[in-house]
Amino acid sequence: MEKDSIEKVQEFLDSLERLGDQLQAAENQQKFFISRMLELKKENLTDSEEYASLDNRSKALQAMIDKWRPIYLERLEMVKEVRDKKRKK
């Protein structure tokens, strides 16, 4: 493999790793939002400004997760297929 191709593959793998890290961070933030919303719900504060803000942020974050997770999983599967083919040789 020529140097340029190796660099492109490394960039792809680095990008995939960053995307995975970002998705994990987003999922952790989503858990925090939902946890706080449940606390507010238990306190009957679902009409509060904080709850509305968390709800909006949670929905936007979930939309981002829903958009990027399938792309991440598809790319991860591509890497696994290449690794499996290489191992079989």
Helices and strands as residue ranges (DSSP letters): H 3-42, H 49-88
